[in-house]
Amino acid sequence: MRILAGCLLLAVGAGSDAQSDVSESIKVDVDVVNVLCTVRDRRGALIKDLEKENFEVREDGKPQQLRYFARETDLPLTLGLLVDVSGSVRRLVQSEKDTAERFLKQVLRPQDQALLTGFSSTVVLWQDFTDSPSQLRATLEKLHAVPFRGVPKDGGPPPATLLYDAVYSTASNKFQGVPGRKAMLVISDGTDIGSRQSIASAIRAVQAANTIVYGICYRNPQVSGCSYLQSLAEPTGGRMFPVTPATPLSAIFETIQEELRSQYSLGYVSTNTARDGTFRKLQVEVRPKGFKVETRKGYYAGEPALRH
């Protein structure tokens, strides 16, 4: 049986309807498309009490029959924290460390896991997946910024900030094939200098790994990069949060934590049986009307793992 995005694991224990659906599914060879989403009302408040019957999913405009449904308040979560440690944000690294430590302590539960990556002119996996809060805390303490030595003279290349490479490699090398819910938090000023990967390939890698991206942007007075983090996050069902005096990093982390614990998981078997690696557009609608749904824009059908 081939399962897209590990939806079968998500469906187990999700209620009698999901359990009966799982019993039926193991008798056939199917691909299950898993769609995670959050729902808000007109005021922006999270809606947490919807049922399977409230949702309708369309793939390339065609209605799909929902086979699985679960509320994601307690199911396992895999997190990736990607921290920009380049010279342009060096003054912010200590506050990032302190706030990230509190966030991980609050959001991670015994069945969850997280990794920590720093990026500047290189991409460094500071801590591989672990469910140990003390190990993550110890690793965060070691996180440090790369000293800024100024712009090179004589027309030399500027210092690199490999944002897109960091997102791409984390998605394709770490998140690809991991079952369950997955989210990547990228803390940066949004500036990319020198990546081999483009923003389009980074988005594709994240979508192929069925991972949500949250961009947390420190505004850079020299370069406006927040729009790039927004472009990176929204196709995956995530959002971009600018850090401001009114919305400090601690408040942003609190919002993300609430969203991660208020998701819905929708699973269906596509009516399009071709597994050709093409991109399928997704649209999720909720009844009654008036609610806003945040979810990924699509997925790649049956695409093999990305080349690393």
MIDO-720739 format. One line per 2 residues: their letters; for each residue x, y, z of C-alpha. Coordinates in Angstrom, 1 decimal. Example, Ala and Ser with C-alpha at 12.3 -4.5 7.8 and 13.67 -1.06 7.14 Angstrom:
residues 2
as> 12.3,-4.5,7.8  13.7,-1.1,7.1
end
This chain:
residues 308
mr> 0.0,0.0,0.0  1.4,3.4,-0.9
il> 0.3,6.3,1.3  0.8,10.0,0.6
ag> 1.8,12.1,3.6  1.2,9.3,6.1
cl> -2.5,9.9,6.3  -3.2,6.3,7.4
ll> -1.2,6.8,10.6  -3.1,10.1,11.2
av> -6.4,8.4,10.8  -5.8,5.7,13.4
ga> -7.5,6.5,16.7  -9.4,9.5,15.2
gs> -12.8,8.2,16.0  -15.2,5.4,15.0
da> -15.7,6.8,11.5  -12.0,7.0,10.8
qs> -11.4,3.5,12.3  -14.0,1.9,10.1
dv> -12.5,3.7,7.1  -9.1,2.4,7.9
se> -10.4,-1.2,8.1  -11.8,-0.8,4.6
si> -8.7,0.8,3.2  -6.2,-2.0,4.1
kv> -8.1,-4.3,1.7  -7.1,-2.3,-1.4
dv> -4.0,-0.6,-2.9  -4.7,3.1,-2.7
dv> -2.9,6.5,-2.5  -4.4,8.7,0.2
vn> -4.1,12.4,-0.1  -3.8,14.1,3.3
vl> -4.8,17.7,3.7  -4.2,19.7,6.9
ct> -6.0,22.9,7.4  -7.0,25.5,10.0
vr> -10.4,27.4,10.0  -11.1,30.9,11.2
dr> -14.2,33.1,11.5  -14.5,36.6,10.2
rg> -12.8,38.0,13.3  -9.8,35.7,12.9
al> -10.7,33.4,15.8  -9.9,29.7,15.3
ik> -12.8,27.3,14.8  -12.1,24.0,16.5
dl> -15.4,22.1,16.6  -16.2,21.3,13.0
ek> -17.2,17.9,11.8  -16.4,15.9,8.7
en> -19.7,16.9,7.1  -18.6,20.6,7.2
fe> -15.8,20.1,4.7  -15.7,19.8,1.0
vr> -12.4,19.2,-0.9  -11.9,19.7,-4.6
ed> -8.9,18.6,-6.6  -8.4,20.5,-9.9
gk> -12.0,21.6,-9.5  -13.5,18.1,-9.1
pq> -15.2,17.1,-5.8  -13.5,14.4,-3.7
ql> -15.1,12.0,-1.2  -13.6,12.4,2.2
ry> -12.5,9.1,3.7  -10.7,10.2,6.8
fa> -11.2,13.0,9.3  -9.5,13.9,12.5
re> -9.0,16.9,14.7  -5.3,17.4,15.2
td> -5.1,18.6,18.8  -3.2,15.6,20.1
lp> -1.7,13.8,17.2  2.1,13.7,16.8
lt> 3.9,16.7,15.5  7.3,17.1,13.7
lg> 8.9,20.5,13.8  11.8,22.1,12.1
ll> 13.2,25.3,13.4  15.4,27.1,10.8
vd> 17.2,30.1,12.2  19.0,32.7,10.1
vs> 22.4,33.3,11.8  23.9,35.5,9.1
gs> 25.5,38.8,9.8  22.4,40.8,8.9
vr> 20.5,39.5,11.8  23.3,38.8,14.3
rl> 22.0,41.3,16.9  18.7,39.2,17.2
vq> 20.1,35.7,17.7  20.1,35.8,21.5
se> 16.4,36.9,21.7  15.6,34.2,19.1
kd> 17.3,31.6,21.2  15.5,32.6,24.4
ta> 12.0,32.8,22.8  12.5,29.6,20.7
er> 13.4,27.7,23.9  10.2,28.7,25.6
fl> 8.2,27.9,22.4  9.6,24.4,22.1
kq> 9.1,23.8,25.8  5.4,24.7,25.5
vl> 4.5,23.1,22.1  6.4,19.8,22.2
rp> 4.7,16.8,23.8  6.2,13.4,24.5
qd> 5.2,12.0,21.1  6.6,15.0,19.2
qa> 10.0,15.6,17.8  12.0,18.6,16.5
ll> 15.2,19.6,14.7  17.2,22.8,14.7
tg> 19.1,24.2,11.7  21.1,27.3,11.3
fs> 21.9,28.9,8.0  24.2,31.7,6.7
st> 26.9,31.0,4.1  26.4,27.3,4.9
vv> 23.5,25.2,6.2  24.2,23.5,9.4
lw> 22.1,20.9,11.1  22.6,21.9,14.7
qd> 20.3,19.2,16.2  18.7,16.3,14.3
ft> 15.3,15.1,15.2  14.9,14.5,19.0
ds> 12.0,14.4,21.5  14.3,15.5,24.3
ps> 13.6,19.1,25.5  16.9,19.2,27.4
ql> 18.8,18.3,24.2  17.1,21.0,22.3
ra> 17.7,23.5,25.0  21.4,22.6,25.1
tl> 21.7,22.9,21.4  20.0,26.3,21.4
ek> 22.5,27.5,23.9  25.3,26.8,21.4
lh> 23.5,28.6,18.5  25.5,31.7,17.5
av> 25.6,34.3,14.8  28.2,34.5,12.1
pf> 30.3,37.6,12.5  29.6,40.3,9.9
rg> 32.8,41.4,8.3  31.4,44.0,5.9
vp> 30.9,44.0,2.2  33.9,42.8,0.3
kd> 36.1,45.3,-1.5  37.0,45.2,-5.1
gg> 33.6,43.9,-6.3  33.9,40.6,-4.5
pp> 30.8,38.5,-3.8  28.7,39.6,-0.8
pa> 28.3,37.3,2.2  25.9,34.5,1.5
tl> 22.6,33.7,3.2  21.3,30.4,2.0
ly> 17.7,30.6,2.9  16.2,28.7,0.0
da> 18.9,26.0,0.2  18.1,25.5,3.9
vy> 14.4,25.1,3.3  14.9,22.8,0.3
st> 17.4,20.5,2.1  15.4,20.3,5.3
as> 12.2,19.4,3.3  13.8,16.9,1.0
nk> 16.4,15.3,3.3  14.6,15.4,6.7
fq> 10.8,15.8,6.2  10.3,13.7,3.1
gv> 8.7,10.4,4.0  8.1,11.3,7.7
pg> 4.5,10.5,8.6  2.1,12.8,10.5
rk> 1.9,16.5,10.9  4.9,18.5,9.9
am> 5.8,22.2,10.2  8.8,24.3,9.5
lv> 9.4,27.6,11.3  11.8,29.9,9.4
is> 13.2,32.9,11.4  14.9,35.3,9.0
dg> 14.9,38.8,7.4  13.8,37.0,4.2
td> 17.0,37.8,2.3  18.5,35.1,0.2
ig> 22.0,35.5,-1.3  23.8,32.7,-3.1
sr> 21.4,29.7,-2.8  21.7,27.1,-5.5
qs> 17.9,26.5,-5.1  15.3,29.0,-6.2
ia> 12.3,29.9,-4.1  10.1,27.9,-6.6
sa> 12.2,24.7,-6.0  12.1,25.3,-2.2
ir> 8.3,25.6,-2.3  8.1,22.5,-4.4
av> 10.2,20.5,-1.9  8.1,21.6,1.0
qa> 4.8,20.8,-0.8  6.2,17.4,-1.8
an> 7.0,16.7,1.8  3.5,17.9,2.9
ti> 5.0,20.4,5.3  3.6,23.7,6.5
vy> 5.9,26.7,6.5  5.6,29.6,9.0
gi> 7.8,32.6,8.1  8.9,34.8,11.0
cy> 10.4,38.0,9.5  12.6,40.6,11.1
rn> 12.4,43.6,8.8  15.8,44.7,7.4
pq> 16.0,48.4,6.6  18.4,47.7,3.7
vs> 16.5,44.9,2.0  12.8,44.1,2.3
gc> 12.6,40.3,2.4  9.4,39.7,4.3
sy> 7.4,39.3,1.0  9.7,36.4,0.0
lq> 8.9,34.6,3.3  5.2,35.2,2.6
sl> 5.6,33.7,-0.9  7.3,30.7,0.7
ae> 4.8,30.1,3.4  1.3,30.7,1.9
pt> 1.4,27.9,-0.8  2.0,25.4,2.0
gg> -1.0,26.5,4.1  1.2,28.6,6.5
rm> 1.7,32.3,7.0  4.3,35.0,7.4
fp> 4.5,37.0,10.6  6.5,40.3,10.7
vt> 8.1,40.9,14.1  7.1,44.3,15.3
pa> 6.9,46.1,18.7  3.1,45.3,18.7
tp> 3.7,41.6,17.8  7.0,40.4,19.3
ls> 8.5,37.0,18.7  6.9,35.6,21.8
ai> 3.4,36.5,20.6  4.0,35.0,17.2
fe> 5.2,31.8,18.6  2.0,31.7,20.8
ti> -0.2,32.1,17.7  1.7,29.4,15.8
qe> 1.4,27.1,18.8  -2.4,27.6,18.9
el> -2.7,27.0,15.2  -0.7,23.8,15.3
rs> -3.0,22.4,18.0  -6.2,23.4,16.2
qy> -5.8,21.7,12.8  -8.1,19.4,10.9
sl> -6.8,16.4,8.9  -8.8,15.5,5.8
gy> -8.0,12.4,3.8  -9.3,11.2,0.4
vs> -8.5,8.9,-2.5  -8.2,11.0,-5.6
tn> -10.6,10.3,-8.5  -7.6,11.0,-10.8
ta> -5.7,7.7,-10.6  -2.7,8.8,-12.6
rd> 0.5,8.9,-10.6  2.5,11.1,-12.9
gt> 4.1,13.6,-10.6  2.0,16.5,-11.8
fr> 0.8,19.2,-9.5  -2.8,19.0,-8.4
kl> -4.6,22.1,-7.2  -6.5,21.8,-3.9
qv> -9.4,23.8,-2.7  -11.1,23.3,0.7
ev> -14.5,24.8,1.4  -16.3,24.9,4.8
rp> -20.0,25.0,5.6  -21.5,27.3,6.8
kg> -20.2,30.0,4.6  -18.1,32.8,6.0
fk> -15.2,30.9,7.4  -11.7,31.3,6.1
ve> -9.7,28.1,5.4  -5.9,28.0,5.5
tr> -4.4,25.0,3.7  -1.8,24.1,1.1
kg> -2.5,25.0,-2.5  -1.8,21.6,-3.9
yy> 0.3,18.5,-4.0  2.4,16.4,-6.4
ag> 0.7,13.2,-7.4  2.8,10.1,-6.7
ep> 6.0,11.9,-7.2  9.1,9.9,-6.2
al> 11.3,11.4,-3.5  13.3,14.5,-4.6
rh> 16.9,14.0,-5.6  19.1,15.2,-2.8
end
